[in-house]
Amino acid sequence: MSWQAELIDVALRLVFKRQLQRLADVPVARRAFRRATRLVRPTPYTVVRHRPGGLVWISSGAAQPGRVILYFHGGGYIVGSPRTHEAMLARMARLSGVEVCAPIYRLAPETPFPGAFEDAQAAWSRLRTLGYEPEDIVLAGDSAGGGLALALLADRCQAGEPPAAAFAFSPWTDLALTGRSLSENREADPLLPAERIEELREYYLAGQDPTDPRCSPLRAVFPNCPPVLLQCADTEILRDDTLRMAEHLRAAGASVTLTVEHRLPHVWHLLDGWLPKARASLRQVAAFVQASFTVVSR
């Protein structure tokens, strides 16, 4: 563990985890999340374009034409936006040479489940209308957005139009909350307070079935699934959501690359510029994206 990771671990425990334990309501949480992401270092030469239908296109430097990463931001379905993830997504675009499309999807509690999933489907449809074929698209996301990307992956596989590939950072894949890491890593997780995850889930589900595969892709079916890359840390409360997702996809016949890092915070990729491991993880993603499109081109 690097000295930067040690310092960040302490800062997250003393400041951000305690803040998450005390946050009173959703508007306060949204303001706090926006303030926190302002600490992220920007990526040089970032270009952001807004297109109809809530599609935000992010790039930095040259991008391969006709290819796209369709990325769903995290935030527990209640906070976050393409803006909060902009620096990381720009770095991802720069390293991979592929433009990122980050949809603005509706958040809970104003729009409960299945609103976010329906918006994910709509974003896919808009890309298809713009001329992108399934093999031109890599699905992706982090945390709740990672679960959303994997739910959309299952939906597209079942529809017979799987994307080129998919990747997810610490995805929330089981809203039934049956993973052992929720209790095993209760103290070890430097950021997420396990005692509030049921409250967070209810903001989104509003009493609906947590085993529905549109919100819990761990319970979805994935026929003819393309390659998938999953990354998480061993100390996260959502660790088992990633580990079990990898097993589930492999059982479905998918080629899965699973990377489990030691003692890193939830979606450490957002700390690019502060945490060396963030850049290394994004480089792995970039190589995976490039290889996925190369295989499809053949």
CORMO-V935567 format. One line per field, one symbol per residue. ss: DSSP state (~ for helix, > for strand, _ for the rest). A space follows every 10 residues. Layout:
ss = ???
This chain:
ss = __~~~~~~~~ ~~~~~~~~~~ ~~___~~~~~ ~~~~~~~___ _____>>>>> >___>>>>>> _______>>> >>________ _____~~~~~ ~~~~~~___> >>>_______ ____~~~~~~ ~~~~~~~~~_ ___~~~>>>> >>_~~~~~~~ ~~~~~~~~__ ____>>>>>_ __________ ~~~~______ ___~~~~~~~ ~~~~~_____ ______~~~_ ______>>>> >>>_____~~ ~~~~~~~~~~ ~____>>>>> >______~~~ ~____~~~~~ ~~~~~~~~~~ ~~~~~~~_
